[in-house]
Amino acid sequence: MTEQPGDWPTPQKILVILAHPDDPEFFCGGTLVRWARAGHEIHYLLLTCGDKGGDADATPAGLCTTRHAEQENAAAVIGVKTVRFLDLEDGALVPSLDLRREIVRAIRREKPDILVTCDPTLLYTPLGTLNHPDHRAAGQAVLDAVFPAAGNVHYYPELLRDEGLEPHTPREVWVSLANQPTVVLDVTGLWEVKLRALKEHKSQIGDADRFEVRMRSRRAADSTEENPRYEEKFRIIKYA
């Protein structure tokens, strides 16, 4: 039987690097559940704590605390091993050299086999809305960290000299919400778990019943309301 993308024969270490709490669950939650259930080890690194994503009367500090807790709860539903935050300012991400260094540090520390991020070229979403600039900045910073920096000893040599972090390149990079996907995964059987994880982000989803209706409407174009099918799309970049 031909091995399908993401059906690795041995346990993999997977690092998910995205901009905000709730991005992993929205972008690829079904796929992450699939991997967790297959015995792969999943870690999250969120670049911000989402301190601008909330009610007008909420404080940034309060939102940050709330969203930390919501993300931990959602990750537990998915089956994620660890969640880390850089806690950079929401809405202010830029693919700077400093951010690239932080991501290189994370890649060299975790040494993932598989890295998941998002597409920096996605300006307009499939829903007809504008993509958040933090999503684009996060994807650009992560891809720039993967190549040429993370596996090259001459980039950020202080990470090796001062922290003992050896160069490392993930074997595969999975770019979620890809403009030009190379893989489409059927996650119909995992959609209910994805929804349960997303509902942990209470500060973000509003009325839970209406949210569920919206999410159930995001079925594959060739499926029906009576027999829905759900997909998650990626572009895969392989280095080995």
C-alpha positions as CSV (number, residue, x, y, z in Angstrom):
1,M,0.0,0.0,0.0
2,T,1.3,3.4,-0.9
3,E,2.1,5.6,2.1
4,Q,-0.2,8.7,2.1
5,P,1.1,12.1,3.1
6,G,1.1,12.4,6.9
7,D,0.9,8.6,7.4
8,W,4.5,8.2,8.6
9,P,5.5,4.6,9.7
10,T,7.2,5.7,12.9
11,P,6.4,8.4,15.5
12,Q,7.3,11.9,14.4
13,K,8.0,15.1,16.4
14,I,5.8,17.9,15.0
15,L,6.2,21.6,15.8
16,V,3.4,23.9,14.9
17,I,4.4,27.6,14.7
18,L,1.5,30.1,14.1
19,A,0.6,33.6,15.1
20,H,-2.3,33.4,17.5
21,P,-4.1,31.2,20.0
22,D,-6.8,29.3,18.0
23,D,-4.9,29.4,14.7
24,P,-3.8,25.7,15.0
25,E,-7.3,24.5,15.6
26,F,-8.9,26.7,12.9
27,F,-6.2,26.1,10.2
28,C,-5.5,22.4,10.7
29,G,-7.2,21.0,13.8
30,G,-8.5,17.9,12.2
31,T,-5.1,16.9,10.8
32,L,-3.5,17.6,14.2
33,V,-6.1,15.3,15.9
34,R,-5.3,12.6,13.3
35,W,-1.6,12.9,14.0
36,A,-2.0,12.9,17.8
37,R,-4.2,9.8,17.6
38,A,-1.5,8.1,15.4
39,G,1.0,8.5,18.2
40,H,3.0,11.5,17.0
41,E,4.3,14.1,19.4
42,I,2.9,17.6,18.8
43,H,4.2,20.9,20.2
44,Y,2.8,24.4,19.7
45,L,4.7,27.7,19.5
46,L,2.3,30.7,19.3
47,L,4.1,34.0,18.4
48,T,1.5,36.3,20.1
49,C,-1.0,35.7,22.9
50,G,-3.8,37.4,21.0
51,D,-4.0,40.4,23.2
52,K,-6.1,42.4,20.7
53,G,-8.7,39.7,20.0
54,G,-11.5,40.4,22.5
55,D,-14.2,42.7,23.8
56,A,-13.6,46.4,23.9
57,D,-13.7,46.5,27.7
58,A,-11.1,43.8,28.1
59,T,-7.5,44.8,28.8
60,P,-4.6,43.4,26.8
61,A,-3.1,41.7,29.9
62,G,-6.5,40.2,30.7
63,L,-6.9,38.9,27.1
64,C,-3.5,37.4,27.2
65,T,-4.2,35.5,30.3
66,T,-7.6,34.3,29.0
67,R,-6.2,33.2,25.7
68,H,-3.3,31.3,27.2
69,A,-5.8,29.3,29.2
70,E,-8.1,28.8,26.2
71,Q,-5.3,27.6,24.1
72,E,-4.0,25.1,26.7
73,N,-7.6,23.7,27.0
74,A,-8.0,23.4,23.2
75,A,-4.6,21.8,22.9
76,A,-5.6,19.2,25.5
77,V,-8.6,18.3,23.3
78,I,-6.3,17.9,20.3
79,G,-3.7,15.8,22.2
80,V,-0.8,18.3,22.1
81,K,2.1,17.7,24.4
82,T,3.3,21.3,25.0
83,V,2.2,24.8,24.3
84,R,4.7,27.8,24.3
85,F,4.1,31.5,23.6
86,L,6.5,34.2,22.6
87,D,3.9,36.7,23.7
88,L,4.7,39.3,21.0
89,E,2.2,42.0,20.4
90,D,-0.9,40.9,18.6
91,G,-1.3,42.8,15.3
92,A,2.3,43.9,15.2
93,L,4.1,40.9,13.8
94,V,6.7,41.5,11.1
95,P,9.1,39.0,9.6
96,S,12.1,40.6,11.2
97,L,15.6,39.2,11.7
98,D,14.9,39.1,15.4
99,L,11.8,37.1,15.0
100,R,13.6,34.8,12.6
101,R,16.2,34.2,15.2
102,E,13.6,33.2,17.8
103,I,12.1,30.7,15.4
104,V,15.5,29.3,14.5
105,R,16.1,28.9,18.2
106,A,12.8,27.0,18.6
107,I,13.5,24.8,15.6
108,R,17.0,23.9,16.9
109,R,15.8,23.4,20.4
110,E,12.8,21.1,19.5
111,K,14.4,19.5,16.5
112,P,11.1,18.6,14.8
113,D,10.8,16.1,12.1
114,I,7.7,17.9,10.8
115,L,7.0,21.7,11.0
116,V,3.6,23.2,10.4
117,T,3.0,26.9,9.6
118,C,0.8,29.0,7.3
119,D,1.0,30.5,3.8
120,P,2.5,34.0,3.7
121,T,1.2,34.6,0.2
122,L,-2.5,34.2,1.2
123,L,-3.9,37.7,1.1
124,Y,-7.5,36.7,0.5
125,T,-9.1,33.8,2.4
126,P,-11.3,31.2,0.8
127,L,-14.2,32.9,2.7
128,G,-13.7,36.1,0.7
129,T,-12.1,38.0,3.5
130,L,-8.7,39.5,4.1
131,N,-6.2,37.3,5.8
132,H,-4.8,38.7,9.0
133,P,-1.4,40.4,8.5
134,D,0.0,38.5,11.5
135,H,-0.7,35.2,9.7
136,R,1.2,36.3,6.7
137,A,4.1,37.6,8.8
138,A,4.2,34.4,10.8
139,G,4.3,32.2,7.7
140,Q,7.1,34.4,6.1
141,A,9.2,34.4,9.3
142,V,8.9,30.6,9.7
143,L,9.7,29.8,6.1
144,D,12.7,32.2,6.2
145,A,13.9,30.5,9.4
146,V,13.6,27.0,7.9
147,F,15.6,28.0,4.8
148,P,18.2,29.1,4.8
149,A,18.9,29.6,8.5
150,A,17.9,26.8,10.8
151,G,20.1,24.1,9.3
152,N,23.1,26.3,8.5
153,V,25.7,26.8,11.2
154,H,26.7,30.2,9.8
155,Y,23.3,31.7,10.6
156,Y,23.0,32.8,14.2
157,P,26.2,31.1,15.4
158,E,25.6,32.5,18.9
159,L,22.8,29.9,19.3
160,L,25.4,27.2,19.0
161,R,28.2,29.0,20.8
162,D,26.1,30.2,23.8
163,E,23.2,27.8,24.0
164,G,24.6,24.6,22.4
165,L,21.8,24.5,19.8
166,E,23.0,22.5,16.8
167,P,21.7,23.4,13.3
168,H,18.6,21.4,12.3
169,T,16.3,21.3,9.3
170,P,12.8,19.7,9.6
171,R,12.4,16.9,7.1
172,E,9.0,18.2,6.0
173,V,7.3,21.6,6.2
174,W,3.4,21.6,6.0
175,V,2.1,25.0,5.0
176,S,-1.6,25.2,6.0
177,L,-4.2,27.4,4.2
178,A,-2.0,27.1,1.2
179,N,-2.7,29.2,-1.9
180,Q,-1.5,26.3,-4.1
181,P,-2.0,23.1,-2.0
182,T,-0.3,19.9,-3.0
183,V,-2.2,17.8,-0.5
184,V,-5.9,17.8,0.5
185,L,-6.7,15.6,3.5
186,D,-10.2,14.4,4.3
187,V,-10.9,15.2,8.0
188,T,-14.6,14.5,8.0
189,G,-14.3,11.9,10.8
190,L,-12.3,14.3,13.0
191,W,-14.4,17.4,12.5
192,E,-16.4,16.9,15.7
193,V,-13.1,16.8,17.7
194,K,-11.9,19.9,15.9
195,L,-15.1,21.7,16.8
196,R,-14.8,20.7,20.5
197,A,-11.3,22.1,20.5
198,L,-12.4,25.3,18.9
199,K,-15.2,25.8,21.4
200,E,-12.5,26.1,24.1
201,H,-11.7,29.5,22.6
202,K,-14.7,31.0,24.2
203,S,-13.5,34.6,23.9
204,Q,-13.3,34.2,20.1
205,I,-16.3,32.3,18.9
206,G,-19.2,34.3,20.2
207,D,-22.5,32.4,20.4
208,A,-21.5,28.7,20.4
209,D,-24.5,27.4,18.5
210,R,-24.1,30.0,15.7
211,F,-20.4,29.3,15.6
212,E,-21.1,25.6,15.1
213,V,-23.5,26.3,12.3
214,R,-20.9,28.4,10.6
215,M,-18.2,25.7,10.9
216,R,-20.5,22.9,9.7
217,S,-21.2,25.0,6.6
218,R,-17.5,24.9,5.6
219,R,-17.9,21.6,4.0
220,A,-16.1,20.5,0.8
221,A,-17.6,22.0,-2.3
222,D,-18.6,18.6,-3.8
223,S,-20.4,17.5,-0.6
224,T,-23.9,18.2,0.6
225,E,-25.5,19.3,3.9
226,E,-27.0,15.9,4.3
227,N,-23.6,14.1,3.6
228,P,-21.0,16.7,4.4
229,R,-17.3,16.2,3.9
230,Y,-14.6,18.3,5.4
231,E,-11.0,18.9,4.1
232,E,-7.8,20.6,5.2
233,K,-5.3,21.7,2.6
234,F,-1.5,22.0,2.7
235,R,1.5,22.6,0.6
236,I,4.3,20.2,1.6
237,I,8.0,21.1,1.3
238,K,10.4,18.2,1.7
239,Y,14.1,18.4,2.6
240,A,14.8,14.6,2.8
